[in-house]
Amino acid sequence: MHWPETISKRLGIKYPVIQAPMFGVSTVEMVAAATRADCLGSLAVADLSADESIFLIKETRKLTDKPFAVNIFAHEIPEITDALQDQFLRTRQFLEQLAKENNIDVKLPYLEDLKVSSYHELVDVVIEENCKILSFTFGNLDDQSIEKLKEKGVTLIGTCTSVNEALILEKSGIDIICVQGTEAGGHRGTFDPDHVPQIGGLSLLSQVSDHVKVPLIYAGGIYNGKTLQAAKELGAQGFQVGNILLASQESALEPFEKKRLKKVQENEIILTKSFSGRYARGLKNKFIELIEGSEYILPYPYQNKLTNGLRKAAKSKQNTDFVGIWVGQSIHHYSELSTEHILRNLILQTEGK
Ligand SMILES: Cc1cc2nc3c(=O)[nH]c(=O)nc-3n(C[C@H](O)[C@H](O)[C@H](O)COP(=O)(O)O)c2cc1C
């Protein structure tokens, strides 16, 4: 296959293959390994604090001098109302009781203990640290941030899960759009957190390609040369992969989680709001079965921050019933080799070698 060149040239990489940002799973080592495969690495900083993000950017730079993207969550933070405070207390109590009944020793935070920061701080970090590529999900950046970033020559990559979101991103001057199909593992990039995107990746990619002129990256279900080529055929000029790297050497998943991945069945892969308050594709377990559809789901980021301690405690006990394992729909190819090897193999397959 002949690789499309627009995105590689713009981002300064050889192959337009992007290691998906995967907050909690991708690591600075994974980003560096992706750059060694001549692909784009993505450093996921989600909604971490400015200091934590600066630390990770510096750590990445110690490992690679090649381009990489910084990835953030561009979400609105819901206002704290009396109703939210009440719901938080009820959810906290319910989850602590649930943890106790399941022998998980954890003390969950109160609302006032949570540190919730806006993405604007991270926009400033990207500028101050002289990062050249910013990708984002969960919405669009505001006009002021876009202007500031563009003045500094930062290439912007926004995520869409519908034609409408793609049109909004294009209109506001975003340089590249990552089209996320419903197959993708992890959180939906959907702007409206209550909307469940239903359009399959191939249909979505083709329709977005019909409606916008900016170059497109496709994310969702790519696991070999053929799936990558299908995305190219439908209009993608860049190819983002997350799921195939979940069990790689550089993944932050624990060995027991990687072992669990190998046994995943198709009917266990679902979209759930239960861990974070936003829809994410992951592996069904006891926690999800109990929480999904219940009154104990706060809006993002409050649910995410509230369940964080519970997930960590479950992880330390290797308890797969209460950890959140995000997976995509292409579940049959989990390699434990290095990220560099997995990406190089994908490139070779695509080139028919
Ligand atoms: C564990 C995990 C965490 C993710 N975290 C993020 C993230 O922090 N930011 C983001 O933009 N996308 C995130 N995603 C979505 C990916 O960027 C990408 O859309 C998806 O992995 C592509 O589909 P695939 O998993 O089928 O390869 C995550 C995906 C996974 C599997």
The ligand as a Gaussian input file, in Angstrom:
#p B3LYP/6-31G(d) Opt

LIG

0 1
 C       -7.271000       1.866000      27.570000
 C       -7.666000       2.983000      26.657000
 C       -7.550000       4.305000      27.113000
 C       -7.859000       5.364000      26.250000
 N       -7.634000       6.643000      26.677000
 C       -7.752000       7.676000      25.793000
 C       -7.282000       8.977000      26.114000
 O       -6.737000       9.221000      27.202000
 N       -7.443000       9.952000      25.182000
 C       -8.000000       9.712000      23.946000
 O       -8.097000      10.635000      23.134000
 N       -8.429000       8.473000      23.603000
 C       -8.297000       7.461000      24.489000
 N       -8.659000       6.179000      24.108000
 C       -9.217000       5.948000      22.767000
 C       -8.101000       5.764000      21.736000
 O       -7.443000       6.982000      21.503000
 C       -8.576000       5.239000      20.361000
 O       -9.708000       5.964000      19.948000
 C       -8.921000       3.775000      20.379000
 O       -8.015000       3.026000      21.143000
 C       -8.880000       3.253000      18.942000
 O       -9.564000       2.058000      18.799000
 P       -8.915000       0.604000      19.088000
 O       -8.841000       0.543000      20.584000
 O       -9.878000      -0.341000      18.502000
 O       -7.545000       0.590000      18.454000
 C       -8.355000       5.105000      24.941000
 C       -8.484000       3.772000      24.512000
 C       -8.132000       2.724000      25.338000
 C       -8.233000       1.309000      24.831000

